[in-house]
Amino acid sequence: MTEHTSGTAPAGVELRGRELAAAIRAETAERVSAGRRSGRPRPRLAVVVATADEATLWYVRSIAKAAEGVGIACDLVDLGPAARPQEIRATLERLGADPDVHGVMLQTPLPEGASAQELAAAIDPAKDVDGANPLSLGRLAAGLAAFAPATAAAVLALLDRHGVELRGARAVVVGRSTVVGKPLAHLLLDRHCTVTVCHSRTRDLAAVTSTAEVLVAAVGRAGLIGAEHVAPGAVVIDVGTNPTPDGGLTGDVDFDAVIGRAAALTPVPGGVGPVTTAILLRHTAQAAGLT
Ligand SMILES: NC(=O)c1ccc[n+]([C@@H]2O[C@H](COP(=O)([O-])OP(=O)(O)OC[C@H]3O[C@@H](n4cnc5c(N)ncnc54)[C@H](OP(=O)(O)O)[C@@H]3O)[C@@H](O)[C@H]2O)c1
């Protein structure tokens, strides 16, 4: 953690994700090698991609590299940007039936006409390590065991790592996607937060977000959350990843405006992102029976 002071404003703590990600990877590597010592097969993750988007391909290669680092095999199943929905569905079903594959992930974006949500229903829930199958979200909402989307689980992991008290806390999640906002709202509810979910039709966003003790931004709009959106002393988690003109990334939160007001804030990059990848690997080890 790094402390920031801005003039006479109170210090805000930077909740960095890289250390937590390294700890999750180390623990996962240990589980994998203990499993191998006792004769278990090497966990295997299959990532299905159907895009030519360079940033996405870079991201999936980074998952493969991280997997290799913890002893998990990772297959990039590249169907190309012209893949038809039937082909993607058939691939997901084939991977579901393959006993050597333990985790299956469908990477977005997909070709036009292919719905990620419809296709994710073809992922075997037992292998759904990124919680994309609507069944996984339904089970999560019902309080049943399921893999949560890795990003939503990463937000919880960061809050836990930094000892943020969730029981009874007022939590506001900005964003209601099935990938981040909705599953995260359920995870926070399960941890006894009082949860409000905001979206593009929310009236007076700042009036709602400034009631939060724990504020999560998962929107995809650079700098949407400014100082006026944040209560003094709130813990703020920035899930947003927005490309900058210089080829970098920036979050949904105006970091410089908020760090002196919040008790704690995640940076972008280096906050939620690295933890998300580490959680994906932990889920794959769990799907391979290594608990
Ligand atoms: N770090 C990671 O590992 C990770 C992983 C996944 C996603 N992300 C990032 O997280 C962000 C969100 O991703 P997503 O997939 O959830 O995006 P999404 O599907 O586009 O959802 C965005 C949500 O933000 C809401 N929204 C849009 N404009 C708003 C506004 N002005 N005020 C309040 N709410 C607004 C939308 O409301 P409506 O529902 O009303 O349209 C929607 O619910 C993106 O930047 C994405 O790149 C990061």
The ligand as an SDF file (V2000), in Angstrom:
LIG
                    3D

 48 52  0  0  0  0  0  0  0  0999 V2000
  -10.1050   -5.1360  -14.5910 N   0  0  0  0  0  0  0  0  0  0  0  0
  -10.7510   -6.1800  -15.0990 C   0  0  0  0  0  0  0  0  0  0  0  0
  -10.3650   -7.2910  -14.8930 O   0  0  0  0  0  0  0  0  0  0  0  0
  -12.0220   -5.9500  -15.8720 C   0  0  0  0  0  0  0  0  0  0  0  0
  -12.8440   -7.0260  -16.2120 C   0  0  0  0  0  0  0  0  0  0  0  0
  -14.0670   -6.7710  -16.8400 C   0  0  0  0  0  0  0  0  0  0  0  0
  -14.3960   -5.4780  -17.1800 C   0  0  0  0  0  0  0  0  0  0  0  0
  -13.5210   -4.4630  -16.8910 N   0  0  0  0  0  0  0  0  0  0  0  0
  -13.8450   -3.0730  -17.2350 C   0  0  0  0  0  0  0  0  0  0  0  0
  -14.9280   -2.6600  -16.4130 O   0  0  0  0  0  0  0  0  0  0  0  0
  -15.7310   -1.7220  -17.1170 C   0  0  0  0  0  0  0  0  0  0  0  0
  -17.1500   -2.2230  -17.1390 C   0  0  0  0  0  0  0  0  0  0  0  0
  -17.1930   -3.4310  -17.8600 O   0  0  0  0  0  0  0  0  0  0  0  0
  -18.5720   -4.1440  -18.1960 P   0  0  0  0  0  0  0  0  0  0  0  0
  -18.2580   -5.3210  -19.0560 O   0  0  0  0  0  0  0  0  0  0  0  0
  -19.3390   -4.3210  -16.9360 O   0  0  0  0  0  0  0  0  0  0  0  0
  -19.2380   -2.9830  -19.1040 O   0  0  0  0  0  0  0  0  0  0  0  0
  -20.6970   -2.8770  -19.7410 P   0  0  0  0  0  0  0  0  0  0  0  0
  -21.2790   -4.2200  -19.9970 O   0  0  0  0  0  0  0  0  0  0  0  0
  -20.5720   -1.9040  -20.8500 O   0  0  0  0  0  0  0  0  0  0  0  0
  -21.5630   -2.2100  -18.5780 O   0  0  0  0  0  0  0  0  0  0  0  0
  -21.3520   -0.8780  -18.2050 C   0  0  0  0  0  0  0  0  0  0  0  0
  -22.3630   -0.4870  -17.1550 C   0  0  0  0  0  0  0  0  0  0  0  0
  -22.1360    0.8850  -16.8290 O   0  0  0  0  0  0  0  0  0  0  0  0
  -23.3730    1.5730  -16.8610 C   0  0  0  0  0  0  0  0  0  0  0  0
  -23.1680    2.9670  -17.2690 N   0  0  0  0  0  0  0  0  0  0  0  0
  -22.8210    3.4610  -18.4820 C   0  0  0  0  0  0  0  0  0  0  0  0
  -22.7230    4.8070  -18.4500 N   0  0  0  0  0  0  0  0  0  0  0  0
  -23.0390    5.1710  -17.1890 C   0  0  0  0  0  0  0  0  0  0  0  0
  -23.1330    6.4170  -16.5390 C   0  0  0  0  0  0  0  0  0  0  0  0
  -22.8770    7.5740  -17.1790 N   0  0  0  0  0  0  0  0  0  0  0  0
  -23.4880    6.4340  -15.2500 N   0  0  0  0  0  0  0  0  0  0  0  0
  -23.7310    5.2880  -14.5600 C   0  0  0  0  0  0  0  0  0  0  0  0
  -23.6510    4.0720  -15.1290 N   0  0  0  0  0  0  0  0  0  0  0  0
  -23.3110    4.0150  -16.4330 C   0  0  0  0  0  0  0  0  0  0  0  0
  -24.2290    0.8470  -17.8780 C   0  0  0  0  0  0  0  0  0  0  0  0
  -25.5800    1.1110  -17.6010 O   0  0  0  0  0  0  0  0  0  0  0  0
  -26.7900    0.4720  -18.4680 P   0  0  0  0  0  0  0  0  0  0  0  0
  -26.9190   -0.9310  -17.9790 O   0  0  0  0  0  0  0  0  0  0  0  0
  -27.9440    1.3190  -18.0990 O   0  0  0  0  0  0  0  0  0  0  0  0
  -26.3830    0.5690  -19.9030 O   0  0  0  0  0  0  0  0  0  0  0  0
  -23.8180   -0.6080  -17.6140 C   0  0  0  0  0  0  0  0  0  0  0  0
  -24.5940   -1.1800  -16.5920 O   0  0  0  0  0  0  0  0  0  0  0  0
  -15.0680   -1.5720  -18.4980 C   0  0  0  0  0  0  0  0  0  0  0  0
  -14.1680   -0.4840  -18.4760 O   0  0  0  0  0  0  0  0  0  0  0  0
  -14.3010   -2.8600  -18.6530 C   0  0  0  0  0  0  0  0  0  0  0  0
  -13.1940   -2.7340  -19.5230 O   0  0  0  0  0  0  0  0  0  0  0  0
  -12.3570   -4.6730  -16.2420 C   0  0  0  0  0  0  0  0  0  0  0  0
  1  2  1  0
  2  3  2  0
  2  4  1  0
  4  5  1  0
  4 48  2  0
  5  6  2  0
  6  7  1  0
  7  8  2  0
  8  9  1  0
  8 48  1  0
  9 10  1  0
  9 46  1  0
 10 11  1  0
 11 12  1  0
 11 44  1  0
 12 13  1  0
 13 14  1  0
 14 15  2  0
 14 16  1  0
 14 17  1  0
 17 18  1  0
 18 19  2  0
 18 20  1  0
 18 21  1  0
 21 22  1  0
 22 23  1  0
 23 24  1  0
 23 42  1  0
 24 25  1  0
 25 26  1  0
 25 36  1  0
 26 27  1  0
 26 35  1  0
 27 28  2  0
 28 29  1  0
 29 30  1  0
 29 35  2  0
 30 31  1  0
 30 32  2  0
 32 33  1  0
 33 34  2  0
 34 35  1  0
 36 37  1  0
 36 42  1  0
 37 38  1  0
 38 39  2  0
 38 40  1  0
 38 41  1  0
 42 43  1  0
 44 45  1  0
 44 46  1  0
 46 47  1  0
M  CHG  2   8   1  16  -1
M  END
$$$$
